[in-house]
Amino acid sequence: MFKINRRAFAAGSAALALVPGVASAQTKKLLRFVQNGNLTILDPIWTTAYVTRDHGYMIYDVLFATDEAGAIKPQMVDKHEVSADKTLWTFTLRDGLEWHDGKPVTAEDCVSSLKRWQARDPMGQKLADFVVEWKPVDAKTFTLKLKEPYGLVLDTLGKPSSNVPFMMPKRIADTDPFKQIDSQIGSGPFIYVNAESKPGEKHVYVKNPKYKPRPEAASGLAGGKIAKVDRVEFIDMPDSQQQVNALIAGEIDMVEQVPHDLIPILKKDKGVQIVNWNPLGQQFVLRMNHLTKPFDNPKIRQAALLCMRQEDYLKATVGEPEFYKVCTAAFVCGTPNAVEIQGDLLTKPNFEKSKALLKEAGYDGTPVVLMQSTTLPVLTNMAPVTKSLLEQGGFKVDMQSMDWQTVVTRRAKKDPSDKGGWSAFHTYAIAADILNPIAANFTVANGDKAWFGWPNDPEMEKLRDAYSKETDPAKSKALAAAVQNRALETAQYAWLGQWYGPGAARSNVVGWLKAPVTVLWNIEKS
């Protein structure tokens, strides 16, 4: 069971007093939080890992944010204007924005941050296709000049999840987007304490005493970001049973995501509450590498899809039917772009057809190097299911086990699978990340600029471009369906069911906001 080393805690508290404007944590409120994975990469633009995104929300701020109802609201922006022809957008920052080092946030900082972000994010990349220039006008004002009107400007700038357009100081934002930043200075409600943070053990944050929240009440990711605790520790605790024991014992305060089989234990404890913080849920995904054998051959990818059965994954990972849904819609059942597949694909395997297609494709037995994450409980059982299904369909599979951060690092490699690369891995996306073909990383098919797996399909990009320009909801849904069909035709990736993963907190923890992301402002301990 996790125990606090009181001597080390006292020493850390003394060091904390060196942070400007922050009193000793010994007399302040401490929130101990266990993420759904270990945090080792701190650059939320370089990676889409959710643990890194959550770190980003602690220390950075955004221009626009999504409220609980899904509406885009100003955050760092005070006001914005659009020209009559809808090609010139003008943004003015609100007063009181300051970096953690005491320097004011400027329009130049924001422009540099947006340029770095749009190089990595699919919605940012699509917006960039329409951009003539981002231009600072004065210290607090900048403009966006477009080639033609684009209907997703605010949806793009206010996107809630990976990659989030976090604002950074210009000197940091000018870092090559394909290299990791080496500084953690933001303007958000918490300050990262590098000296006390030890990857693999804990990450430490303290309340930013100079942060000026918006006046509106907190709603989703929008409104006033009021830090109601003085210190937050992200505790690295990969063992799920240990998390549950520590939560019951009061040694930690919050767990982002509880393994479904352990929820009944927590429900019996009066000192613990279950919190459904993300009502839209998540979607499981299998991502294949389009650059290396065997999945560089589309017929072999199609054979893999013929082996998939969503319910096998959902039963193996979630278990309880109340927490999952068989859903063949790429863009999330119950949302505007949802269209389910006609037929058995992804729900009923056809192993004989898979074997025939492999023979037709000339499959030579090259093993599928399947990366298995062992530190994200909800993903641990995914790869064994895939291994079993693919082998029944005629594939050879080399399943390699590793922690999630190793998966995150290795998936960026384009080397052949027998030289340290990979063929496939499992991940999941929160629903807010995949509601349309522009937001969803998995649908991007522009080669080297695409998400890991690097599909290259000009036809898919034409469909995505058409979607980005369409303003009629009915036509947009038809285009989303066309994108889904194209993804199936080329076997670009596999979506493997919808699921819901509540978190848990001590009963004295209040203020956990309903949002696609766990954020720790507005939370207090009574």
N, C-alpha and C positions, 0 to 999 in steps of 0.2 A: 504494500500500500504506500502511496505517496505521502511523505512526511516533510514538513518544513524544517529546515536546518535553522534554528533560531539564531545561532551565532552568525551564520552567513547572511541571514536576513537583516540582522542589525547592522552588519558591516555594509551591506548594500544600501541600507537606508541612510547611513552616514554619507556614502558617496552621492546619493541622490540629492543631498542638500547643496551639492555643488552646481546643480542645474539652476540657472537663474530663475528667481521667482517661485521656486518650489520648496516647500517646507519638508521636513523629514517625514518619510512615509510611515514612521512608527506611530504617528498620531493621526494619520489620515486613512481614508477608506481604501482598501485594497480589493480588487476583483481578480480572481484567478480563473482563467478560461482555458479550456482544452479544445483546440481546433480539430477539424477532421483531417488530420495529416500533419506531418512535420514541416516546419518552415525553415528552408535553407537558402532559397533565392529571394532577394528582397527587391528586385526590380519588376514592378507590375506591368511594364511595357514589354520587357524582354520575354516574359512568360505569361501564359494564360492560367497558370495554376491558381486555384481558388484560394489556397492558403496565402499566396502572395497578394492576390487581390484584396483579401481581408486586411492584411498588413497595410496595404495602400490606403484603405479607407480610414485607418487609424490616424495616419500622419499627413495625408494629402487632402486637398479639397478639389471640387469640380465646379465647372461653370454652370451646369444645369444638373438636376437630379430628378429621379422618378418617385412620385409619392405613392402611398398605399394603393390608390386607385389606378395607378399606371400612367398618370398625367405627368408631363414634363414641366418642372418648375425651375425658376432661376435659383442659383445657389451663390456662387461668387459674383455672378452678374447682377447688377442693379436694374438695368433696363436694356432692351434691344429694339432695334428698328429695322424695317425691311423696306426697300425702295419699291416704288409702284410696279416696276417690271420684275420684281422679286429676284434680282441678280446681285444686289448689294445689301449685305447685312452689317449692321453696326452694333457693337457690343460695348457697354460701359460697365466697368467693375464697380462694386459697391465700396463704400468707405471702410477703413479699418482693417484691410487685408494686409497681413504681415507674415513674412517667413519666420521660421523658428530662430534664425540668427539675428532677427531684429530689423532686417531690411524690408522695405515695402514691396508688395506684389505689384508688378507692372504689366502693362499690355505686352511688352516685349517678352516677358517670361511666358505669358500665355501663348503667344504665337509660336515660340520655340517648342513649347510643350505639345501643342497641337500638331506641329509638323513631325515631331518624333513619334507621337502616338499613331498618326494616320499611316505611317510607313509599315506598321505592324498589325493594325486591327482591320478586320474585313469591312466593317462599316466605314471606318476612316479611309480605307483604300478606295471604296466606291465613291465616297464624297470627294476624294482627291481627283477623281476623273472629271469632276465638274468645276474644280477650283482654278481660278486664274491666279489669285494670290491672297495670302493672309498678310495684313499690313497694320503695324502699330501706327496710331494717329497721334496720340499723346500718352502720358503716363498711365491713364486709366481707360483709354479707348482704343479699340482695334476693329478692323473691318474684314469681311470675307467677301471677295468678289468672285462671282460665279460666271461660267460661260453661258449658262442657261438656267432657268428656274429648277430647283431641286426640292422635292417635297419632304425629304427626310432630314433636313438640317438639324432641327432641334432633337429629333429622335436619335440622331447620331451623336450629337454633343452631350445628350443626357442618357446615353446607354448605361444601364446599371451594372453590367458585369464585364468579364474579361473580353478584350482589354478595355479597361476604364480610362477615359481621357483625364487622368489626374494632372493637375497643374504642378510644375516644378520650377525652381529658379532657372533662368536662362543658361547659366554656366553648367548646370547639370543636364538640362533638357537638350543641350547641344551635343551630348554624347551620341555617338553612332547608335541608331536604334537596334542594331544587331550585336551590340556590346552592352554588358551590364553596367549600370551606374555604380559609383563607389561612394555615394553620399545619401543620407536619409533625411535631408532637410526639406520639410514641407511647410504648409501653412494651416494644417488641419487641427482638430481639437485635442490631439495627443502628440507628444514628442517622444521619439524613439531614443532610448538610453542605450547606446551602443556599448558603453563600458560595462554594463551589467548584464547584457544579453549574451547568452551562450547557446548557439545552435545545437540542437540535440538535447537541451535541458530546458531553457526558457528564453523568452523575449520580453523585454521590459519597456513599458510606456508610462509616461506621466502626463497629467493634465497640462494642457497649454494654457498658462494663466492669462495670456494676451489674446487668446482667440475670441473673436467677436461673432457670436452666432446670429443667424437671421432671427427676426422677431416672431416669425410664424411658429406654431406648434410643430413638433417633429411628426412627420408622416412618411412611412416608408423610408426612403433614402433622402427625402427632402425636408425642408423646414429647419428649425433651430437645432444645431448640433451642440447640445449642452452636455459637457462631461460632468457627470454627477458623482464620479469616484475620482480619487486623486492619483491612483496608480493601478495599472493593469498588467498582469503577467500572463502571457501565452505560455502555458505549461506543456512541454512535450511529454506525452504519456500515451504511447502507441497501443498499449494493451487495454482492450475494451473493458474487461472485467475489473481491471485496476481503476479505470475511470469511474465505473459505477460504484465501487467500494469507496473511493475517495470522495465522490459526491455525497453519498449517504453519510459518510463520517464528517462532512463539512470541511474537508481539507481542500476542496476546490469548489467554485461557485457555479460554474456553467460548463456544460458539454455541448458542443455545436451539434453533434449528430450521434444519437445512441443506436447501437446495433439493435435491430428489430427484436431479436430473441431475448434481449435484456430489458426491454421496456416493461414487461410485467413485473419484474423485480422492483423497478423504480416506482411503479404505480402503487405499490403496497406501502411505500414509505411516506409518512405524513410530512416529512421535512423536505420533500422533493416534489417538483411540478414538471409535467411534460408540456413542452411548448411547441406548437405547430407554427413556426416562424415563416415558413415558405409554402403557403397553401397551393401554389401552382405545381409544386413538385419538380421532379427531375426526369431526365431521360438517359438510359444507358446507351452507349455507343461502342462499336468496334471500328477502329480506324486501321486501314491497310496502307502499306507503303507502295505507292505507284511507281517508285523509281527502281526497286530492286526485285529480284526473283524471290518467290514465284509470282507476286502480285503485280508485277509490271505488265502482265498479260491480262487484258480485261475479261477474257473467257474464264480464266482461273479465278478471278475475283467473283465473277458471276456464279461459278461453281460453289464458292464459299457461301454466298448468300442463300443458295439452295439448301444448305445444311442448317440454317439458323431456325431456332424455335424460341420465341420470346419467353414463353411461360417457363421453359427450363431455367433460363437465367433468373427470372423473377422469383421462382420458388427457391433456387439455390442461394440467392443473396438476400432477399427480403423475407420470404417465407409466408407471412400472414397476408392473405388476400386483401384485407382492409387497407394495406399500405402499398398496393401495386395495381396496375391496370395494363392488360395487353392492349397495345395501341400501335397500329401500323401507320399512323400519320406522322410524317417527319416533323411537322410543325406543331406538335402537341395537341392531343385530344382536348376538346373543350375550349379551344381558342379560335379566332376568326379564320386562320389559314389551314385548319385541320381538314385533311381529306384522307380517309383510310384506303389502303390498297385493296383492290379487287383480286381475289384468289388466295393462294396459300403461302405466298412468299413471306418469309419471316415468322410464320405461325405454324407451318407444317412442313418438315423437311422432306426433300426428295433425294435421298442418298444415291439412288441408281442413276438419276439424271445428272447428279453432280459427277459421278464417276465417268459417265459417258462424255460429259463436257470436258473433263480433265483429259481424257484420251484424245478428244478432238483437238484440244489446245496443245497437245504434245507435252503434257506435264511429265517432267523427268524425275520426279521424286524429291526435288529440292525441298528441304524442310521449311516449314513455316516457323520462323523464329518469333515466338509469341511471348511478349513481356508480361509477366504477372506481377502486379503490385501486391505486396504482403502487409503494408502498413495502413491502407485505407480499408477498413473492414467491409464496407459495402462493395468493394471491387475484388476482394481476395478470391471469391469463389467464381468470378466471371471466367477467367482464363481456363480453369479446369473444365468448365462446361464447353467452351469453344474447342478445346483440345479433343474432347470426346466426340463432339458433333462433326468436326472436320475429319477426324480419323474414320468415322463411319462413312463419310462421303468420299474417301479415297486419298486424303491428304496425309503427308507425314508432318508431324508437329514436334518442334523442339520448344517446350515451355521453359522459360528461364525466370526464376523468381528473384525479386529485388524490391527494395523499398520504393515508395512513390516518388521521392525526389530523384532517385536514380533513373526511374522511368522518364521523368520530366526532362532530365539532362540528356539521356540517351536518345530520346525520340527526336532530338534536333539533329542527330547525325544522319548523313546521307550515304554513309559507307555501305558496301554490300553486307548482308546479314551475317556472312561467315567471317567478316572482318570488323566486328564490333557494332554493326548496324542492327536492323530489326525488320520484321515483316508486318507485325500487327501488335496492337495493344488496346486495352479497354480503358475507357474513361466515362465520364457522365457530364451532362450539361444541365444547369438549372433551366427551367422553362423560359425564363426571361431572356436567355441567351439565344434561343432558337425559335422565336416566334415568327420569323420571316426569313426569306432567302438572303437578305442583306446582313442581318445580324448573325446568322448561323455560320460559324467558322467552317463547319464540315461541308458546306455547299460551295465554298470558294474553290475555283478550279483554274487559277491563273499561274500554274507551274511553281516556280521558285518563290513566288510571293504568297502562295497558298499556305494554309495551316499544315502542320506536320503530316506527311504522307504525300504532299505536293502533287495532287492531280492536275493535269493539264487538259482542259476540255473547252475549246472556244465556243462550242454550242451552249454549254452550261453558262458561260460568261455572258453570252447574248441574252439568255433568258433572265439572268440576274439583273442585267442592265435594263431590260424592259420592265422588270418589276420595280426597279428604283425610280422609273419615270412615270409609272402609272398612278393615277389618283382616284380612279373609280374602284371602290371596294370589291365589287363582283369580278372585275377584270383582274384585280390584284390577286384574288383567291385563285382564279384560273391559272395565272402565271405561276403562283406558288405550287399548284398541282403539277404544272409542267416541269418545274424544277425538281420536284420529288420524283416524277417519272423518269427524268433524265438521270438522276442519281441512281435509280434502280437499273436502268439500261446499261450504264457504265460500271455499275457496282462501285460507286465512288466511296461509299461507307455503308455501315449497317446500323440502324436504330433498333434497339432491343427491348423496348418497353418503358413504361412510365411508372415512377415510384415516388413515394413520399417518405421523408426522413425527419421526424421531429427531433428537437433538442431537449435538453433537460437542465433545470436550474434548481438551486436551493429555494425553498419557499419564501425566503426573505429577499429574493432578487426580483425586482419589479422594473417594468419599462422596456422589456425586450420587444423591439418593433417588428411588425409584420412586413417583411421585405424579402427580395430574392437573395439578400446578403445578410449575414449576421454582423450588425454594427453595434458598437459598445458605448456610443453616446446615448443619452436618455436613460441609461440603466443605473439603478441605485440599489443599495442594500439597506433595508430597514432595520 
